[in-house]
Amino acid sequence: MIKVNWNGQQKNVEEGTRVLELVEEKERKNLVVCQVGAQVKELNYRLSAKNDGMSIKLLGLSNAEAGRAYRASLRYIVAMAFHRIFPKVKIRFSYNISRSIFCCAITGSFNMARAADAISREVKRIIDEDLPIERVTVTIEEATEIYKKFGLDDKIEILKYRPENTVHLYKCGEYYNYLHNYMVPSTGCIHNYTITPYSPGIIIQYPRHDLDAGIPEFEEEATYCKALQRAFNWAERTKTQTVTDINRKIDRGEAAEFVQMCEAYHNRQLAELGDAIEKHIEEVRLIAIAGPSSSGKTTFCNRLRIELLSRGIDPVTISLDDYYFEKARIAAIQGKPRGKLDLEHIDCLDIDQFNKDLFDLINGEEVTLPRFDFTQDARVTGKTIRVGRNVPIIIEGIHALNEKLTRSIPKHQKFKVYIAPHAQLNIDNHSPLSVTNTRLIRRIVRDMKFRNCSAASTIDMWQSVRNGEFRWIYPNQENADFVFNSSLGYELCVLKKQAMEALTEITTSDPQFLVANRLIKILKYFRTIDDDSLIPCNSLLREFIGGSCFKV
């Protein structure tokens, strides 16, 4: 017998007991996974002596890690449905607009729209059967034979880069698959989803942990959709759609060529952006730039300035940070004590003064700008400037695309740029990689290198960062005139070494282990690029690994 902490009380259980057996029957379908100590485990996890004295926490759809397991399980069931009724059709999942999953056929001219109803019915049938999903451990050789049977050649390829000698697979009836995530104990646990035709495939929506397990209304985001499609097309043309594609380039000794190819894509985007601004330079007076954390905004602004200088356009940059109110003023506005201030709220900025200064500058007036002294927590007098005709002003910040911030400037005088990584990259066809994880890995490396901040500290603050993005950045991305994809196909190969060193310092008993372990499981599949001399000094990646010619 071992003792565990169950619902706040000590409970004696026999070794080998599954966590699911401790849950009342009526509650089982509302749960997804569990947390044993600091680790996420499946509900079918069997307790052993090593779990003696540990706390067990049941995780439902209000938990982020449970949400990831739910999504993976839903993808598993959709893939199983395809195998049942269209066994020769190969499909690929990717993240898409409106926080959904896109599923498309990569086999010939298969019509996904016509198949949507049949797939929906089969998915429902599988769920209604409430089939057990069992985790099994096999050798690499056994996994290879199983994948061959199911036509999952892409999964065979990724096995070459797996450092372990064994493989976890999930068995449901006669079907096998692995989606690089934890799974629900049975198909009947998936009870909330939508499947909708969306050319040239289908859109799958799922409950969001941050929306009280609700499914958000599908929103047509044309600007973001075009950016994703462009990223998909580029990855397809350059054969960088999967981790295996990327690793092959390094294995063939093509790392330098690969790096330069990705950098050339950034150069091309900058040239296109420069063309668009130059074309409208008679009316563009303000260039507003925004994007989520660790998108490379600082380096991007420097490179955009150089791009414009090469066209005879000499922009002036104004920092939004200089328009912050003092914390005492913010506390009065928000009605909160200093320790609980929302410093990302747009009302923390002196919008009236900012608009007055912008208006005067654009209309040829001389303006003395403020400068915020963070050591004094006060605005002081800054430089005095005058902006000439056809000289645009660049602003960058979390609120830059928000019309409230620049309300005194007519829309036709503003050129809005949204920057973020939009990689359409998969571990294999059924396992898309989230760019949010890429941004977090970027930030972990940067914070460790330049801010004396551990990986654990960065992980701790990440959810707060994400909350601010959802509130202030993503709602305004559709207002952008240009979307810059700051993803670099080779970057995880470079970030891997430093990130892994930082992440492995987090132990299994640390609360940050859940996230750290997830990132390690992603990074382990990538080949390493050790020679960072291959990376240009003006690369956006230099913002995170150091060595930037802009001294970011």
Order of alpha helices (4+ residues) and beta strands (2+ residues): beta-beta-beta-beta-beta-alpha-beta-beta-alpha-beta-alpha-alpha-beta-beta-beta-beta-alpha-alpha-alpha-beta-alpha-beta-alpha-alpha-beta-beta-beta-beta-beta-beta-alpha-alpha-beta-alpha-alpha-alpha
